[in-house]
Amino acid sequence: MMSSTTVALSWWNIVRLGFVQASLGTVVVLTTSTLNRIMVVELALPATLPGALVALHYAVQMLRPRIGHGSDIGGSRTPWIIGGIATLAAGGFLASCATILMGSQLIAGIALGVLAFVLIGLGVGAAGTSLLVLLAKQVAALRRPAAATIVWMMMIFGFALTAGVSGKLLDPYSSERLLWVSGGVSTLAFVAASIAVQGVERSVDAAAEAAPAPRPSFAKAFTEVWAERDARRFTIFVFVSMLAYSAQDLILEAFAGSVYGLTAGQSKSLSGLQHASVLIGMILVAFAGTAFRGRLAASLYGWTVGGCVASAAAMSILAWGALHAQDIPINVIVTALGIANGAFSIAVIGSMMRLASGSGASAPGREAMRMGLWGASQAIAFGLGVFFGTMASDFVRKISGSTAMGYGAVFAIEAVLFVVSAMIAMGVGRPDWTADSGNVPAIGEHQMVSLPQR
């Protein structure tokens, strides 16, 4: 048996890791949003093509458990983060090259696009999984909600900055401008992430004498993790909740225009309001996590379940609003939905960090395997959710003859899925509401965290 001690990540190092997530966001938003628009508008290609390529990058992330297993065996997360960012950056630039090629040689362009989006999926899976594991293992328990909020807010900042700057640089559009912008974004993302992550893991690990990680086969490691009740149920919870979370992604603005009569500009402003509300929900959980000193696990548990219930309530009102638009102010509903979604999503990420290496994990050294399993579940749910939302709304609208009914049916199904998610979450990692989860010093104090006994 051996115990060791390690210095927890400082707030500055957490912010540095946030730059990694922001770098991920800058490349992803350019490939999944800007290139989507260019294919459909400038090249007059069917929307199914970019939709299929985006779905492909989600499908590739089913390899996250295998990637996580490699990270667990190697022990160090930094090479996987840097390698993942490099792969993502290469995929992002190739995706732009493929888009340009589609204008003259469609088949060759699609083939290159398939390769590019496979690389994008692999890069996101490798860097994202290892980054979360690094946060889970080396961020003090009390700081996890705030750390998750910081990292995800920086990702959203990366989205917003890239969308704004690249939009200006691409106007007026030309193939040469697209190559320069894409190459610049990919290069800056790789350089920024590589600099940000350098030394963070080493400075923490140097204080610990960790035992060598076991090196089982992937099949054995996966079987051991899947046999863990909490890991298995949390995987199902992530899938159901993220299916509910993502199904309205592509239909909310269309719903606002078709049912509430909002203009394109007003619909876009509504989307901005939703994103701002998500940030409010994230910040709320971050501050609440600090307030629940000594009972952080209970706080995350409560916010996860409560966030699902609140999201279900907001989706139910939105479904009612589809049929009674004149009685329900859409701005208020979307604000409530955004806050509930933001609180729920950060609580889920905090719970991932806690469950990845916390109590109930029967197999040590499988943190990245667990995180990869949950990341794969999330990616599959997002891909299916976006497809389901659009397909279901079209199907119901066709058989009912009512546009409002089509959207309302999707929102109602999402509400039910959120309720189911809350029921599943109630049985995952249920904490002792009276137990002390650790005397962690307040923000700003020097922190020492004991590693588990071996």
Secondary structure, 3 states (H helix, E strand, C coil): CCCCEEECCCHHHHHHHHHHHHHHHHHHHHHHHHHHHHHHHHCCCCCHHHHHHHHHHHHHHHHHHHHHHHHHHHCCCHHHHHHHHHHHHHHHHHHHHHHHHHCCCHHHHHHHHHHHHHHHHHHHHHHHHHHHHHHHHHCCHHHHHHHHHHHHHHHHHHHHHHHHHHHHHCCCCCHHHHHHHHHHHHHHHHHHHHHHHCCHHHHHHCCCCCCCCCCCCHHHHHHHHHCCHHHHHHHHHHHHHHHHHHCCCCCHHHHHHHHHCCCHHHHHHHHHHHHHHHHHHHHHHHHHHHHCCCCHHHHHHHHHHHHHHHHHHHHHHHHHHHHCHHHCCHHHHHHHHHHHHHHHHHHHHHHHHHHHHCCCCCCCCCHHHHHHHHHHHHHHHHHHHHHHHHHHHHHHHHHHCCHHHHHHHHHHHHHHHHHHHHHHHCCCCCCCCCCCCCCCCCCCCCCEEECCCC
